[in-house]
Amino acid sequence: MSGNTFVKQTMALTKRELKHWYRSKSQIMMALVQPLMWLGLFGMMMSGMMPPEMDFFSTLAMGMVVITALTTAMNSGMSLIWDRRFGFLDKVRAAPIARGAIPLSRVLATTVKALIQCSVVMLIALLLGLNISAFSIWSIPVLLIVIAATAMTFSSLFVAFGLVIKNQESFMGINMLMMMPLMFVSGAMFPTSMMQGGNEILKAVANFNPLTYAADALRRAFLESEDILSLPDVSMWGCVAILVMFAIAATLLGMFFANRALKKQ
């Protein structure tokens, strides 16, 4: 099969997934309600409890952009479970389509969803008072790269989970089990510099979490304060480079296990 044919097949499946997504208005609204609640309630409430020199709302807003990409990616495998339940996955597998196009199209569609939803969250944060004091010509490219890399990292893994795990309840259970550790053992919600006492182990674990690098890259791109960084010794482009390496490794790993799962079904 030629590379051109593979690309066309992947794009066709990606387009189908995006059509299914934007026709579901309730799904889009629910994806935006969560970050809006975090920013409007938690962000503003906690701002009054933080040191006056710290703009906690802006710090949290950058983290919520990253977390929105995470939640979008974690739900990517659910569509495969529904496609299996309604028989569409079996039809695609029986069609003369490259097996690799099936999981890759879900990853690409999820990345597009994340870019759109995170951009909307960013606009909402600006309306609520986000202070982008360090904005520069590089801020927008960094934003797009960080969102895309975060979405690809986690959607690749959860698409593979969606092909391996055939039960909807089990998949949702894994989502819930992994969501909180990924969010809180990272620098997305709170910079790890705010962890006090005997939390050195958590700080060390957070340094291996892709969300920490994503959040720090955005904070360096849009905010001025150095006190809100989890990785003060890593530059903005260093965070971006590490995050991109995470995305490449996770995509290769996810596609490998996804293809193995498709061959066994």
Secondary structure as the mmCIF struct_conf table of DSSP 4:
data_model
#
loop_
_struct_conf.conf_type_id
_struct_conf.id
_struct_conf.beg_label_comp_id
_struct_conf.beg_label_asym_id
_struct_conf.beg_label_seq_id
_struct_conf.end_label_comp_id
_struct_conf.end_label_asym_id
_struct_conf.end_label_seq_id
HELX_RH_AL_P HELX_RH_AL_P1 GLY A 3 TYR A 22
TURN_TY1_P TURN_TY1_P1 ARG A 23 ARG A 23
HELX_RH_AL_P HELX_RH_AL_P2 LYS A 25 MET A 37
HELX_RH_PI_P HELX_RH_PI_P1 TRP A 38 GLY A 43
HELX_RH_AL_P HELX_RH_AL_P3 MET A 44 SER A 47
TURN_TY1_P TURN_TY1_P2 GLY A 48 MET A 49
BEND BEND1 MET A 50 MET A 50
TURN_TY1_P TURN_TY1_P3 PRO A 52 GLU A 53
HELX_RH_AL_P HELX_RH_AL_P4 PHE A 56 MET A 74
TURN_TY1_P TURN_TY1_P4 ASN A 75 ASN A 75
HELX_RH_AL_P HELX_RH_AL_P5 SER A 76 ARG A 85
TURN_TY1_P TURN_TY1_P5 PHE A 86 GLY A 87
HELX_RH_AL_P HELX_RH_AL_P6 PHE A 88 ALA A 94
BEND BEND2 ALA A 95 PRO A 96
TURN_TY1_P TURN_TY1_P6 ARG A 99 GLY A 100
HELX_RH_AL_P HELX_RH_AL_P7 ALA A 101 LEU A 128
TURN_TY1_P TURN_TY1_P7 GLY A 129 GLY A 129
TURN_TY1_P TURN_TY1_P8 SER A 133 ALA A 134
TURN_TY1_P TURN_TY1_P9 ILE A 137 TRP A 138
HELX_RH_AL_P HELX_RH_AL_P8 SER A 139 VAL A 164
HELX_RH_AL_P HELX_RH_AL_P9 GLN A 168 PHE A 184
BEND BEND3 VAL A 185 PHE A 190
HELX_RH_3T_P HELX_RH_3T_P1 THR A 192 MET A 194
BEND BEND4 GLY A 197 GLY A 198
HELX_RH_AL_P HELX_RH_AL_P10 GLU A 200 ALA A 206
TURN_TY1_P TURN_TY1_P10 ASN A 207 PHE A 208
HELX_RH_AL_P HELX_RH_AL_P11 PRO A 210 PHE A 222
BEND BEND5 GLU A 226 GLU A 226
TURN_TY1_P TURN_TY1_P11 ASP A 227 ILE A 228
BEND BEND6 SER A 230 SER A 230
TURN_TY1_P TURN_TY1_P12 PRO A 232 ASP A 233
BEND BEND7 VAL A 234 VAL A 234
HELX_RH_AL_P HELX_RH_AL_P12 MET A 236 LYS A 264
#
